[in-house]
Amino acid sequence: MCNLRVPLDTEVFNILLKGTIIVKDLGNFDRVISLMVGNGCAPNVDTWCLVLSMMQDWQVRRHIIKTMDVCGMLVEPGGPQRIAKELAVWDVRQHQPDWTGIKDFLQAQEGRYGNKWATLSAVNKILTEIGRMGHLDDALEFLDTMRNTCDIRPSTLSINILVYHARLQRKPEAAISALRRAHEWQIPLDETIYHQLFKLMTALRKPNMMGIVWRYASLNGTTSWDMRRDVSELMMRTGTFQSGDEVAKATLDRPAVTVTFHEKACNLLYGWNEGWGPALPLYEILEKAWVADNRIYHEIKEADRQKKQYQQQHQTMSANSGAGPATLPDAAAPSGSPNPVDIGALAEPTSPAPATPPTIHRVTKRGIPIVLERKPTEKRGEAERRTLEMTVTHISTQKPVFIRPDKAV
């Protein structure tokens, strides 16, 4: 371009500088700066911010900011916001040893950059750092402050950051709070958010919550490959995904699309309820499912206590009589066994004894139903609402599994 004598300006060189920053090429970065000065192009605020993001040493960054202040660039429109975005991570880490809450941090930020320092990019960076520190309550409060005070509308990425750190720290209450804000602020949920939620519920062994997340993701067409794989394997394990009619339906609904094994479960649920959507927001029904799952765990814990008591009684009787211990029933009945004993149903002991027999550690109950309503874009029919049922099964010695959702009734 220089040989062709094409007039160049500072913005052209800024574009070249952005490319070198991506690959962290300090040599070419210096060459572009030299070419800029050699062609008589004066660096502007964008150029100095690019230099600031290229330098990783905090002492060098302080020197750059002082130079920008001397040149009068900090008073230009957008200057403080760009610097605050570049130094957002460093500002949070400076407060990490003496973290006293999000209010003190925001006051310090206003003292450095003024009242209008916040941008969406800076907010997301700060959310990531606060979540990494484990202060999810402060992260939620920070997001509320930015939305209500600074008039910054959080994005799907903001909700994704909160759900991601809630999964790492195994805090479903923080994830539900983030989903509540997404619903109130009309922020759409993408595939990544559903994926993080499903992994969180799987790690916590919450069958109802797993089923809720799976069905909402399937109805919205936002299931991830890992979700489809895990659900297909669980359905095959319980024997609910071996019907030839189901496979045929999944294929014939969309004959132009090749349906893989892992996509069948998702396509079945989507095909049965195409044109319908959940009537309740995700966070609200997850709260109900959380209560139901906690009740299941309480019953399983009681079953474990009964089993230990039963074993101790038989060991005492065997020691007194000199006979061998009685054989206990299996802790978890196989999924294909007829009439599995639910929690609370007493199993018959294999040998007569006055001790109380144990319960089998298997819970099969009706899951949390989802009420569907016809989407506004669909034609109105006779039935404007339908219910999507689900049966959940929990075995204390295995991963929680949930059976294929029944057809809408």
C-alpha positions, -999 to 999 in steps of 0.1 A, spaced: 0 0 0 28 24 8 46 16 -25 14 23 -44 12 56 -26 -23 49 -13 -32 74 15 -32 56 49 -47 68 81 -45 57 118 -75 34 115 -57 12 89 -28 6 112 -52 0 141 -67 -29 121 -32 -43 116 -24 -39 153 -55 -59 163 -43 -88 142 -10 -89 160 -27 -87 194 -47 -118 187 -16 -139 182 5 -119 208 31 -111 182 51 -83 198 77 -81 170 51 -73 142 33 -51 167 64 -29 170 69 -29 132 33 -17 127 38 11 152 70 21 134 52 22 101 24 43 116 48 69 129 69 68 96 38 76 76 29 105 98 -2 90 114 -6 101 150 -18 74 175 -53 80 188 -72 66 218 -78 33 200 -41 29 194 -32 35 230 -58 10 242 -44 -16 218 -10 -10 233 -25 -13 267 -41 -47 259 -8 -59 244 12 -52 275 7 -78 303 29 -62 329 9 -40 353 38 -15 358 39 -10 321 2 -5 320 3 21 347 30 40 327 8 38 296 -22 52 314 -1 81 328 11 89 293 -25 89 280 -35 112 309 -6 136 300 -17 136 263 -53 145 274 -68 112 260 -86 103 292 -111 132 288 -120 122 252 -154 105 247 -151 68 253 -116 69 267 -124 59 304 -147 31 292 -120 16 270 -94 17 298 -119 3 323 -126 -26 299 -89 -34 295 -81 -32 332 -113 -49 345 -96 -82 353 -67 -65 370 -91 -43 391 -110 -73 405 -78 -91 413 -65 -61 431 -95 -62 455 -94 -100 458 -72 -103 490 -93 -77 509 -127 -84 492 -154 -67 513 -183 -68 488 -194 -55 455 -205 -21 467 -169 -12 478 -156 -24 445 -181 -3 425 -172 28 445 -135 22 437 -143 19 400 -162 51 400 -133 68 417 -109 56 390 -130 60 358 -160 82 366 -197 74 368 -200 61 332 -172 36 332 -192 4 326 -197 -13 293 -212 -48 286 -177 -61 277 -163 -49 310 -193 -63 329 -188 -97 315 -151 -97 324 -158 -87 359 -186 -113 362 -160 -140 351 -135 -129 378 -161 -126 406 -175 -160 397 -140 -175 397 -135 -161 432 -166 -179 443 -187 -148 452 -218 -157 432 -241 -137 454 -219 -106 447 -220 -115 410 -258 -115 409 -259 -82 429 -234 -67 405 -255 -77 375 -286 -62 391 -267 -29 398 -255 -27 362 -290 -33 349 -309 -9 372 -283 19 377 -260 19 346 -288 9 322 -267 -20 308 -288 -48 295 -270 -82 302 -266 -106 273 -269 -143 270 -231 -145 276 -237 -128 310 -262 -155 321 -239 -182 306 -210 -170 328 -232 -172 360 -245 -207 351 -210 -219 343 -196 -209 376 -227 -222 394 -220 -256 378 -183 -255 389 -193 -247 425 -223 -270 425 -247 -243 435 -281 -248 418 -296 -219 437 -273 -195 420 -281 -210 386 -319 -207 393 -314 -170 403 -296 -164 370 -324 -180 351 -349 -159 369 -331 -127 358 -329 -140 323 -367 -145 323 -374 -111 338 -350 -93 314 -362 -114 284 -327 -128 277 -329 -159 255 -312 -191 266 -288 -208 242 -275 -243 239 -245 -237 261 -267 -226 290 -288 -258 288 -257 -279 285 -242 -263 317 -275 -268 335 -278 -304 325 -242 -312 336 -249 -295 370 -280 -316 376 -262 -347 366 -234 -340 390 -259 -333 418 -279 -365 409 -312 -347 406 -334 -368 383 -364 -344 382 -342 -314 375 -324 -334 348 -357 -342 331 -369 -306 333 -337 -292 317 -338 -319 290 -374 -314 281 -371 -276 279 -340 -279 258 -357 -304 235 -388 -283 231 -366 -253 222 -343 -273 199 -312 -264 219 -299 -297 231 -261 -303 230 -244 -334 217 -234 -345 252 -270 -341 264 -284 -363 236 -257 -389 242 -263 -391 279 -301 -392 276 -300 -419 249 -277 -441 270 -300 -437 300 -331 -446 279 -314 -476 265 -303 -487 300 -339 -486 312 -353 -503 281 -375 -474 270 -357 -466 237 -358 -500 219 -392 -498 202 -392 -500 164 -422 -476 162 -402 -449 180 -373 -452 156 -396 -451 126 -414 -421 139 -381 -402 145 -371 -410 109 -404 -404 91 -411 -370 107 -381 -355 89 -372 -379 60 -347 -354 45 -326 -354 77 -304 -383 86 -312 -391 123 -283 -405 143 -288 -427 173 -282 -398 198 -306 -375 180 -336 -398 181 -346 -390 217 -345 -353 211 -364 -355 178 -391 -377 193 -399 -352 220 -397 -323 196 -420 -340 171 -447 -349 196 -450 -313 208 -441 -293 177 -459 -259 178 -462 -260 216 -441 -243 243 -438 -244 281 -463 -223 300 -440 -217 330 -405 -202 329 -376 -226 335 -365 -212 368 -400 -216 384 -404 -253 375 -368 -260 385 -376 -248 420 -405 -273 422 -383 -301 408 -356 -293 434 -380 -298 463 -392 -331 448 -356 -343 443 -347 -334 479 -377 -354 491 -365 -384 472 -331 -381 488 -346 -380 522 -365 -412 515 -334 -429 502 -314 -418 533 -341 -433 555 -339 -465 535 -301 -466 540 -307 -462 578 -332 -490 578 -308 -513 559 -280 -507 583 -302 -513 613 -314 -545 597 -279 -557 591 -268 -549 626 -298 -569 640 -290 -599 619 -253 -598 628 -263 -598 665 -287 -627 660 -261 -647 641 -235 -641 668 -259 -653 695 -272 -684 676 -240 -693 658 -257 -693 624 -245 -674 593 -260 -641 584 -291 -640 563 -289 -630 527 -300 -595 521 -319 -584 489 -300 -565 463 -295 -528 470 -307 -519 435 -331 -540 415 -323 -543 378 -342 -519 356 -360 -547 337 -372 -567 367 -410 -569 370 -428 -550 397 -398 -532 413 -402 -524 450 -405 -487 455 -392 -468 484 -414 -473 514 -425 -508 503 -410 -534 527 -391 -563 511 -396 -598 525 -365 -612 543 -350 -644 530 -351 -660 564 -376 -657 592 -364 -632 618 -381 -607 641 -360 -578 627 -375 -553 604 -367 -561 568 -349 -534 547 -362 -515 517 -348 -517 483 -329 -485 474 -350 -477 443 -374 -449 438 -398 -448 409 -422 -419 410 -442 -396 388 -420 -366 378 -428 -330 377 -452 -325 348 -448 -296 323 -478 -277 311 -475 -267 274 -494 -240 256 -498 -234 219 -472 -209 205 -486 -176 194 -475 -182 158 -495 -214 156 -532 -216 146 -556 -218 175 -573 -252 180 -597 -268 204 -571 -276 230 -549 -246 240 -530 -264 267 -516 -299 272 -495 -317 299 -462 -335 293 -458 -362 320 -426 -379 330 -416 -408 353 -383 -406 372 -364 -435 387 -336 -430 412 -313 -459 424 -290 -450 453 -261 -471 439 -263 -458 403 -267 -426 385 -302 -411 385 -322 -421 353 -354 -407 340 -378 -426 317 -389 -413 283 -415 -386 287 -450 -399 279 -470 -385 251 -490 -353 259 -524 -360 273 
